[in-house]
Structures are given as structure tokens and as C-alpha cells.
Amino acid sequence: MAAPSFLGWDFSTQQLKVIAIDEHLRVIYEDNVNFDKDLPEFKTQGGAHVHGDRLTVTSPVLMWVKALDMILEKMKSSGFNFSQVRALSGAGQQHGSVYWKKGSIQILKNASPKLPLHQALKACFAISDSPIWMDSSTASQCSALENAVGGAQRLANITGSRAYERFTGNQIAKIYNQNPEVYAQTERISLVSSFAASLFLGAYAPIDYSDGSGMNLLQIWDKSWSASCLDACAPELVEKLGNPVPSHSVLGSISPYYIQRYGFSPDCKIVAFTGDNPASLAGMRLEEGDIAISLGTSDTLFLWIREPTPALEGHILCNPVDSQTYMALLCFKNGSLMRERIRNECASGSWDEFSKALSSTVAGNNGNLGFYFDVMEITPEAVGVHRFNSDNQKVLNFPKEVEIRALIEGQFMAKRIHAEKLGYKVMPQTRILATGGASHNKKILQVLSDVFNAPVYTIDTANSACLGSAYRAIHGLVAETNVPLADVVKLAPEPRLAVTPTAGAEELSVAADESMPSGRIQYSQVFGILLILGISAYLKVKLVLFWATYIKQDKWSLLLTAPFLPVFLPTKDLLSWALQCYPIPLTTTCRRP
């Protein structure tokens, strides 16, 4: 008898991917359909349609359905044994939404196995092109939502994030405002993830807690829809969304359509689908205290947090594999392209020379510090290159080796400080899992290890969302018995240890949960002090906000820097204005709204 298998799906922006694994977690099949190349009739670029205003970005719903038809037919032609699939789960690009027309549930439930699914469902969608995460056309809806609940921070306290234009609640509000007749025709609103699960279930699949956290609608603490947020977006929204469910939920058995058309077993279970980022957390097998850093074109942090502190930057989501904890997501635009520019200018375009420069300078860079933002940064909202020397003076340039270390240390210090603002704590068992192009450079990883004072491991995360979905399919079958994902995936390949902190690194690392009882100046204090000393003399009003964004959130940092303010601030009202924009709490006690 053939061994049981488990499927993981990823409905991503540019392609649909599938992975099959066996009970030993070995990959036994993988394939993909590229939307632009394999489905040219939908005329997408990068899997999307960018509209004339350059703000509205959508993807055709039937393209996703036809891609599923295509990949299942490819699997069938290859001889894949569908009858041995015990469970499947999947991921979808976050924030995108699908609008099912009234009466579609019956068509979905009774789809004929003689027809490809995209033909059976061609009249089921009130909106043929779904808004996706790349859309940025809902600025007015974002403002309205924040105002309705009492401000951006209040919204973050409720839902885990301030209002973002790509978030689903604001997209729904736009559709209701601009196309009320379309909204009235809609009987169910799905995320891309729950839409994909619905295709396999033959019924409307519920939204899971984790992907639901990226909508500006879910109360992340109680894991229920926020009435005030729903009311601010559109009427009768709770009926159209359905009740959210734990991310490990078994939703039911596979639709008869797949049993008859492809030979799936009637016992094959559908585990709730989730967002691509939460699925990647499962694929990278993060555990409590771990942090994953993707060092790519943009740098992204995934954090496992037990007691989050929502902020105006970053996102708090419900954890997809542990319903009692949370995950945080931080994105930084100035990643590999910024590193490559400094490499080209200071190391003759050579990573070897870049690494030698890092080796030739000491941790802490003798007090020299830099902020490098070639493009407008997300976290914080700032642009430009700003250098401060050990005398707290802004300078136009550094020696090449100092420039290189200032860049790398500054990037990683910012990541840790912002992670700790969201409630992340470095623990004795903390591991940093690094992936992406820069994770191949051990000298860069050594700086990362020193800044976080934790060992760095490298991990292959190709198709991590897809693989994480396959892991979650297995986990869903046993999650109700409180078996953790870590036990389910213990046979998977372990991450590879790359570097450990150098001796004394703890004296240079950020201390998010400790004040400064001794005279030791730590990374976060140096970061805040140097920045505030140079702000108003050289960078005018904009960089005052840097201090409010970056400084460590405790009273010692505030007291330490406050005496210098009268010397450097051009007006007595400038600081209070900055603090109104970015308030700094003197305590970190209240985490719930």
C-alpha cells in the first residue's frame, strides 16, 4: 500500500504552487503554474493588473481557479496518487479579497466533475478582479477607519496594525462606498486564503485567526470581529464574513468534485488555509523566542511573541500554529539594494572586500553610526543617508570600512529596536533564522548575531509558505490534542548553525526590557543619544521624529537624552510636537485596548 501524503498549496501573487510530502516530511512532488506565462489570456504582469491611476491593483479571480485546474491536471497526468492524500492546507497572498455573488454557494457545492472548476464558477463572483495586497487606493477609507475608532494607535491596539491601504477592511469600505450595488450582490467575502480553501471544501470556508489579523477588522485579543471596525467599513459585514476560526481547524472533508474528478479519498481533510506570511512562519518552524530574518530586496522579520505591544509600525498577527501566542511582522524597504550600493562604492563591488572591511572594524564601530535610506523607508518613514561620528557630530562621509560597518550595524540595530517595540524579547533559547541573499555572508551574519546577542542559523526557505502549509495539514489532524507543531515537524531538516555572538556582545546589544542601572552604554542608548544630539542642528524637523521612532521605550533613555534637548532644539515646542506625533510611553504595562 502506498504511503500517506499531505498537500500544501500557495496561492501567491505570481504563481500557484503545490508541494506534497510523505509522513517522514520528505518532498515527493512539487509543481507550479506561473500566471503570466501559463495563463496569458488573463493579461497580467507579475500576476496582477495595475490600473490607470497606478494605485489600484487587482488580480482576476478566475485566473486563480483556472490555475488550480491546470496544476491538478498536471498532477493527474504525472500519475500522482490522490487517493493517499490524508489532508491538505494552503496559503494565500495576504489582504486580497474575493466577493461571492448571491447563490454561488449552491454552484460551488454542486459543481459537476465533468467540467473544469473555472467553467463551473465563471458566474459566481460579484467582482471579477479582486483587490490585492499591492493596492494603495484606499487612503480616505484608512483615515475614516482610524477616526472612527479613536486614532491610529487605538486601531493598532484593537487589530494589531494601524490602518493600511492594502488591508481588507479598507478595501471592503472602498467597494461599499463606490459600488454599493456590487456590495449588495455579495453574499460572502473571502480572503484569498479562505477562498482557496472554499474551492476544495465545496462550501464557504471560514477565515482563520492569523490571516484575519491582516484585515484591520479582527480583535486580536479576543479573536472575534470588532464591531466598531466593521461598522466603520460597511453594513451587514459580520454576515458576509462569517465567524473566524483557529488556524489549525479541520474544516471538513474534501468536496465530492475532487473525489470523482481526481480520485481523492472521501476521508481527505481540509485544514484551514492561512496567509502566506503566517504559513512561512510554519514552514521555517519558528518556536517561541525565535526570530526569522529574510535579507532580500526588502528585509522582513518574523517574530514569535507571547505578549505583543502593538505599535504604529509593524503588524501583530495571531500565531498560525499556537493560538495562545502571536507573530509580528516588520518590513524594511532598504535591504539588499542599499547594501549593494555601499558595497559598490566602498568595496569595489566585491563581497569579499566588504567582508574584510567588516572584519577590520570593531563591534560598536567606535561610536560611529549611520542611517541609510535610499528610498522612503517603511519603518520608520524616513529617507536619506545620515552619518554621526563618535563626537555626536553629523559628517558627510566615513572612511570606507567605517561606512560598511555603520550600514550593517545600523540596519540590524533598527530591526532589533523595532522588534522590541512590538513586545519581542530575546530569550536564552532564542535562535535567529536567516534567509535570503545576504544570509550567505558570514561576516554580515556575525554583526546580526552580535546585535541580537543570539546564535544565527541559516535555513533553506524556498517555497516556505507552501511547505508550511503541508506541515500545517499534518498538524491540523492532531492539533486538537494539544500536540505542538514542533513535535509534528521534528523529522524535518534542522537549520544550520552559522555564527554565534562574539565575546562581550551582550554589552553592545539592545536591552529592551532592562533599564540602565550601571554606567554601561548599550546599543539602544547609543542609537538614541547620537540621534537626538544631531537632530535639529542638521536634519531639521523630520529627524526629530527619528528619535521618537527609534529611542528605547523606557524612562532611563528619556532622562538620559532630555538634558541635551535645549541646546539643540530650535524651538521649545518642537519636542512636544514630535511627541504628539510619536508618543513615547514611560511605562510598558498596558497591552490591551
LOFINU-450496 format. One line per 10 residues: their letters; for each residue y, x, z of C-alpha. Coordinates in steps of 0.2 Angstrom, whole numbers. Each point is the difference from the previous one (the first is absolute). Last residue first. Layout:
# LOFINU-450496
a = Y/X/Z ~ ...
END
This chain:
# LOFINU-450496
prrctttlpi = 242/-35/122 ~ -14/11/7 ~ 2/19/2 ~ 11/0/15 ~ -1/17/10 ~ 7/14/-11 ~ 16/4/11 ~ 17/6/-5 ~ -1/-10/-16 ~ 9/8/-15
pycqlawsll = 9/-13/-11 ~ 1/4/-19 ~ 15/-10/-7 ~ 8/-3/17 ~ -3/18/5 ~ 9/6/-16 ~ 15/-10/5 ~ 0/6/18 ~ -1/17/-7 ~ 15/-2/-12
dktplfvplf = 11/-9/13 ~ 7/16/8 ~ 6/7/-17 ~ -4/16/-9 ~ -15/4/10 ~ -3/19/2 ~ 7/5/17 ~ -2/-17/8 ~ -18/-1/-4 ~ -6/16/8
patlllswkd = -2/-7/17 ~ -11/-14/-7 ~ -14/12/-7 ~ -10/3/16 ~ 3/-17/8 ~ -7/-9/-15 ~ -15/12/-2 ~ -3/-3/19 ~ 2/-19/-1 ~ -15/-2/-12
qkiytawflv = -2/-5/-18 ~ -1/17/-9 ~ 14/2/-13 ~ -4/-4/-18 ~ 8/-16/-5 ~ 15/0/12 ~ 3/18/-4 ~ -2/-3/-19 ~ 12/-14/2 ~ 14/12/4
lkvklyasig = -6/7/-17 ~ 9/-13/-10 ~ 17/1/9 ~ 5/17/-4 ~ -12/14/-5 ~ 9/15/5 ~ 10/-1/16 ~ -8/-17/4 ~ -18/5/0 ~ -1/18/5
lilligfvqs = -3/-1/18 ~ -10/-16/-1 ~ -13/7/-12 ~ -2/16/10 ~ -3/-10/16 ~ -12/-13/-7 ~ -12/12/-9 ~ 1/13/14 ~ -4/-15/12 ~ -15/-6/-11
yqirgspmse = -7/18/-2 ~ 0/4/18 ~ 13/9/11 ~ -7/7/16 ~ 11/-1/15 ~ -12/-11/10 ~ 1/-18/4 ~ 1/-5/-18 ~ -6/-18/-2 ~ -18/-3/-6
daavsleeag = -7/-14/-11 ~ 6/6/-17 ~ -2/19/3 ~ 3/8/-17 ~ -9/16/-2 ~ 7/18/3 ~ -7/3/17 ~ -16/-7/-5 ~ -2/12/-14 ~ -2/14/12
atptvalrpe = -15/7/-8 ~ -2/-6/-18 ~ -6/-18/-2 ~ -16/-2/-10 ~ -4/2/-18 ~ -11/-8/-14 ~ -14/-9/9 ~ -10/-10/-14 ~ -1/-19/2 ~ -18/-6/4
palkvvdalp = -11/-7/-14 ~ -5/-18/4 ~ -15/-3/11 ~ 11/-5/14 ~ 7/-14/-10 ~ -7/-15/10 ~ 3/8/17 ~ 18/4/-4 ~ 2/-18/-6 ~ -2/-6/18
vnteavlghi = -15/-12/4 ~ 7/-14/10 ~ -14/-12/-4 ~ 12/-10/-11 ~ 3/16/-10 ~ -18/1/-6 ~ 0/-7/-18 ~ 19/3/-2 ~ -4/19/3 ~ -11/1/-16
aryasglcas = 14/-8/-11 ~ 13/10/9 ~ -9/16/-5 ~ 1/-7/-18 ~ 18/-4/2 ~ 4/17/6 ~ -8/8/-15 ~ 11/-10/-11 ~ 15/4/10 ~ -4/18/1
natdityvpa = -3/1/-19 ~ 3/19/1 ~ 2/4/18 ~ -8/17/2 ~ 4/5/17 ~ 9/15/7 ~ 1/3/19 ~ 15/6/10 ~ -2/4/19 ~ 14/-6/11
nfvdslvqli = 17/6/7 ~ 9/-12/-11 ~ 13/13/-6 ~ -13/14/1 ~ -13/-9/-10 ~ 12/-5/-14 ~ 7/18/-1 ~ -18/6/-2 ~ -3/-13/-13 ~ 14/8/-11
kknhsaggta = -9/17/2 ~ -17/-8/-4 ~ 6/-6/-17 ~ -13/-12/-7 ~ 8/-15/10 ~ 15/2/-11 ~ -8/-9/-14 ~ -6/-16/10 ~ -9/-2/16 ~ 2/5/18
lirtqpmvky = -10/-7/15 ~ 9/4/16 ~ -12/-1/15 ~ 5/-6/17 ~ -13/3/14 ~ 13/6/13 ~ 12/-14/-5 ~ 16/0/-10 ~ 8/-16/3 ~ 7/-12/-13
glkeahirka = 11/-14/6 ~ 11/-3/-16 ~ 13/12/5 ~ -14/12/3 ~ -4/-1/-19 ~ 18/3/-4 ~ 1/16/10 ~ -17/6/-7 ~ 5/-3/-18 ~ 17/8/2
mfqgeilari = -7/15/8 ~ -12/2/-15 ~ 14/-1/-13 ~ 11/12/10 ~ -13/12/3 ~ -5/1/-19 ~ 18/1/-6 ~ 6/12/13 ~ -15/11/-3 ~ 4/2/-18
evekpfnlvk = 19/2/3 ~ -3/14/12 ~ -11/9/-13 ~ 14/-1/-13 ~ 14/5/11 ~ 10/-16/5 ~ 14/-9/-9 ~ 16/-9/1 ~ 1/1/19 ~ 3/-13/13
qndsnfrhvg = 3/8/17 ~ -11/-3/16 ~ 0/19/3 ~ -19/0/-5 ~ 5/-5/-17 ~ 1/-18/-7 ~ -4/-6/-18 ~ 3/-16/-8 ~ -7/-5/-17 ~ 5/-17/-7
vaeptiemvd = -5/-19/3 ~ -3/-12/15 ~ -8/-16/4 ~ -12/7/14 ~ -14/-2/-4 ~ 2/-7/-18 ~ 8/15/-7 ~ 13/-1/-14 ~ -6/14/-12 ~ 2/19/2
fyfglngnng = -2/-2/19 ~ -2/17/9 ~ 5/1/18 ~ 1/18/7 ~ -2/9/16 ~ 3/18/6 ~ -4/3/18 ~ -10/16/-2 ~ -11/-9/-13 ~ -8/-10/14
avtsslaksf = -17/7/-4 ~ 3/18/-6 ~ 3/6/-18 ~ -10/12/-11 ~ -15/-12/-1 ~ 10/-14/-8 ~ 7/12/-12 ~ -17/6/-5 ~ -5/-18/-3 ~ 14/-3/-12
edwsgsacen = -4/16/-9 ~ -18/-6/-2 ~ 7/-17/-5 ~ 9/8/-15 ~ 15/-7/-9 ~ 10/15/3 ~ -1/-2/19 ~ 18/-6/5 ~ 6/-10/-15 ~ -17/-6/-7
rirermlsgn = -7/-3/18 ~ 15/-9/5 ~ -2/-12/-14 ~ -18/-2/2 ~ 2/-5/18 ~ 13/-13/-5 ~ -12/-6/-13 ~ -14/-1/12 ~ 8/-11/13 ~ 17/-7/0
kfcllamytq = -4/-19/0 ~ -6/-1/18 ~ -11/-15/5 ~ -6/-5/17 ~ -14/-12/4 ~ -6/-5/17 ~ -17/-6/5 ~ -3/-12/15 ~ -13/-3/14 ~ -10/-14/7
sdvpnclihg = -6/-6/-17 ~ -9/16/-3 ~ -5/3/-18 ~ 15/-7/-10 ~ 13/5/13 ~ 14/-12/0 ~ 15/7/-9 ~ 15/9/7 ~ 12/6/-14 ~ 13/14/-2
elaptperiw = 18/1/4 ~ 10/-13/9 ~ -12/2/15 ~ -16/-9/7 ~ -6/9/16 ~ -19/0/-1 ~ -12/0/15 ~ -18/5/-7 ~ 5/10/-15 ~ -10/6/-14
lfltdstgls = 12/9/-13 ~ 0/1/-18 ~ 14/11/-7 ~ 6/1/-18 ~ 8/15/-9 ~ 7/-5/-17 ~ -5/10/-16 ~ -15/5/11 ~ -3/6/18 ~ -11/-14/7
iaidgeelrm = 0/1/19 ~ -13/-8/10 ~ 3/-1/19 ~ -13/-2/13 ~ 3/-6/18 ~ -13/-14/-1 ~ -12/3/-15 ~ 3/2/-18 ~ -14/-2/-12 ~ 9/6/-16
galsapndgt = -8/-16/-9 ~ 5/-11/15 ~ 18/6/0 ~ -1/-2/-19 ~ -5/-18/2 ~ 16/-3/10 ~ 11/8/-14 ~ -9/-10/-14 ~ 2/-17/9 ~ -14/-10/7
favikcdpsf = -15/-9/-6 ~ -10/-11/12 ~ -19/4/-1 ~ -10/-10/-13 ~ -18/-1/4 ~ -15/1/-12 ~ -13/-12/5 ~ -1/-10/-16 ~ -5/17/-8 ~ 10/5/-15
gyrqiyypsi = -8/-2/-17 ~ 15/2/-11 ~ 4/-17/-8 ~ -10/-12/12 ~ 3/9/16 ~ 18/4/-5 ~ 5/-18/-3 ~ -10/-6/15 ~ 15/8/11 ~ -4/14/12
sglvshspvp = -4/-5/18 ~ 13/-3/13 ~ 16/7/7 ~ -7/14/11 ~ 15/5/10 ~ 4/19/2 ~ 18/-2/-3 ~ 2/-13/13 ~ 6/-17/-7 ~ 17/-8/-6
nglkevlepa = 1/-19/-1 ~ 5/-8/-16 ~ 14/6/-11 ~ 5/-16/-9 ~ -1/-10/16 ~ 10/12/10 ~ 13/0/-13 ~ 5/-18/0 ~ 18/4/-2 ~ 6/18/-6
cadlcsasws = 6/16/6 ~ 10/-2/16 ~ -12/-13/6 ~ -14/12/-2 ~ 9/14/9 ~ 4/-12/15 ~ -17/-7/1 ~ -8/17/1 ~ -18/0/-7 ~ -13/5/12
kdwiqllnmg = -7/17/5 ~ 7/-1/18 ~ 8/17/0 ~ 2/2/-19 ~ 10/-16/-2 ~ -3/-2/-19 ~ 14/-5/-12 ~ 8/16/-5 ~ -14/1/-13 ~ -8/17/3
sgdsydipay = -9/-5/16 ~ -10/-12/-10 ~ -9/15/-7 ~ -6/4/17 ~ -3/-17/7 ~ -11/-6/-15 ~ 6/-14/-12 ~ -13/-14/-2 ~ -11/-2/-15 ~ 3/-15/-11
aglflsaafs = -17/-5/-7 ~ -13/7/-12 ~ -3/15/12 ~ 1/13/-13 ~ 16/-5/-8 ~ 7/-5/17 ~ -2/18/6 ~ 11/6/-15 ~ 13/-13/5 ~ -1/6/18
svlsiretqa = 4/17/-5 ~ 14/-4/-12 ~ 8/-11/13 ~ -4/-18/-2 ~ 12/-15/0 ~ -9/-17/-1 ~ 4/-17/-6 ~ 14/5/-12 ~ 8/-14/-11 ~ 15/-2/12
yvepnqnyik = 3/19/0 ~ 1/-1/-19 ~ 12/-15/1 ~ 11/9/12 ~ 2/15/-12 ~ 15/10/5 ~ 1/-3/19 ~ -19/-3/3 ~ -4/15/-11 ~ 13/11/9
aiqngtfrey = -7/-6/17 ~ -18/5/-5 ~ 6/17/-5 ~ 9/2/16 ~ -16/-5/10 ~ -10/12/-11 ~ 8/16/4 ~ 7/10/-15 ~ 18/-3/5 ~ -3/7/17
arsgtinalr = 6/-9/16 ~ -3/10/16 ~ -18/4/4 ~ -13/-3/13 ~ 1/-19/-1 ~ 9/-6/16 ~ 8/16/6 ~ 4/5/-17 ~ 9/-17/-3 ~ 10/3/17
qaggvanela = 5/17/-7 ~ 6/-7/-16 ~ 11/-14/8 ~ -2/-16/9 ~ -14/-10/-8 ~ 10/-9/-13 ~ 12/15/-4 ~ -15/11/-4 ~ -8/-13/-11 ~ 17/-4/-9
scqsatssdm = 3/19/-3 ~ -17/2/-7 ~ 2/-15/-11 ~ 16/7/-7 ~ -8/17/-4 ~ -15/-8/-9 ~ 0/9/-17 ~ -9/16/5 ~ -17/-2/-8 ~ -12/15/1
wipsdsiafc = -12/-9/12 ~ -4/-14/-11 ~ 6/-17/-7 ~ -14/-9/-9 ~ 1/-4/-18 ~ -8/-17/-5 ~ 9/-10/14 ~ -7/-17/4 ~ -18/7/-3 ~ -16/-9/-4
aklaqhlplk = 1/-3/-19 ~ -9/16/-5 ~ -13/-2/14 ~ -16/-3/-10 ~ 6/12/-14 ~ 3/14/12 ~ -17/-3/8 ~ -10/3/-15 ~ -9/-16/-5 ~ -18/-4/1
psankliqis = 0/2/19 ~ 11/-16/0 ~ 13/0/14 ~ -3/-14/12 ~ 9/7/16 ~ 14/8/-10 ~ 3/-16/-10 ~ 0/-10/16 ~ 12/11/9 ~ 12/0/-15
gkkwyvsghq = 5/-18/3 ~ 18/4/4 ~ 5/17/-7 ~ -5/16/8 ~ 15/12/3 ~ -4/18/1 ~ 9/13/11 ~ 3/19/0 ~ 4/8/17 ~ -13/13/0
qgagslarvq = -11/5/-15 ~ -17/-7/3 ~ -15/5/10 ~ -18/-5/0 ~ -16/-6/8 ~ -18/-1/-5 ~ -16/-4/9 ~ -19/1/-2 ~ 0/6/-18 ~ -19/1/-4
sfnfgsskmk = 0/-14/-13 ~ 14/8/-10 ~ -11/14/-6 ~ 11/10/-12 ~ -9/1/-17 ~ 15/9/-9 ~ 3/-16/-10 ~ 2/-10/16 ~ 12/12/7 ~ 11/0/-16
elimdlakvw = -1/-19/0 ~ 6/0/18 ~ 14/12/-5 ~ 6/-11/-14 ~ 0/-16/10 ~ 10/8/14 ~ 13/6/-13 ~ 1/-17/-7 ~ 5/-7/18 ~ 13/14/3
mlvpstvtlr = 7/-3/-18 ~ 0/-19/4 ~ 13/3/14 ~ 12/9/-11 ~ 10/13/9 ~ 19/-1/6 ~ 15/11/3 ~ 18/-7/2 ~ 13/13/3 ~ 2/8/-17
dghvhaggqt = 11/-16/-5 ~ -10/-1/-16 ~ -17/-2/8 ~ -12/14/4 ~ -18/-6/-4 ~ -14/8/9 ~ -16/10/-1 ~ 8/17/-3 ~ 8/-8/-16 ~ -7/-17/-3
kfepldkdfn = -2/-8/-17 ~ -13/-13/5 ~ -9/2/-16 ~ -3/18/4 ~ -14/-3/12 ~ -10/16/0 ~ 14/12/-1 ~ 14/-8/10 ~ -11/-8/13 ~ -12/14/3
vndeyivrlh = -17/-7/4 ~ -10/10/13 ~ -17/7/4 ~ -11/6/14 ~ -18/0/4 ~ -12/7/13 ~ 12/7/12 ~ -10/6/16 ~ 4/-10/16 ~ -18/2/6
ediaivklqq = -2/-19/-2 ~ 5/2/-18 ~ 17/0/-8 ~ 8/-9/-14 ~ 18/4/-6 ~ 11/-11/-10 ~ 17/2/-8 ~ 13/-11/-8 ~ 15/9/-7 ~ 18/3/-1
tsfdwglfsp = 7/-8/16 ~ -16/-1/10 ~ -13/-13/1 ~ -12/11/10 ~ -18/-6/2 ~ -14/6/12 ~ -18/-5/-3 ~ -15/3/12 ~ -18/4/-4 ~ -17/-4/6
aam = -14/12/-5 ~ -12/-6/-14 ~ -17/-6/4
END
